[in-house]
């Protein structure tokens, strides 16, 4: 299967988010981190992250096909989605995922693991996602990157 991305289009694009909502989300995320004794790095987008394991393989870009195992949580610890164990790993083109993943996953390499603390504007924003994720909800993702396939 060929990816529909041209190599020159593979860098992480810039994103536009509501600055007031971003500021509000960062307050909530920083409070969560403080309450849980977590020291996270700060990306220039406002996304907070912890590299659990940097990985040793290929580093993905937005055109890469990635194979991941992940868990998504709300700040209250409720898990809203996770990859079932003993099932094939889901495969995604990184550029088709929420912008928080597009920013965060390239911070690690294949066989790496990262925790992302994503303001809502880099997740599902003011619309949310169906009945599962309410509007303007910051999210936490633990992502293990098992495989990367880059386009030729």
Buried (B, 14 or more C-beta within 10 A) or exposed (E): EEBEBEEEEBEBEEEEBBEEBBEBBBEBBBEBBEEEEBEBEEBEBBBBBBBBEEBEBBBBBBBBBBBBBBBBBBBEEEEBEEBEEEEEBEEBBBBEBBBBBBBBBBBBBBBBBBBBBBBBBBBBBEEBBEEEBEEBBBBBBBBBBBBBBBBE
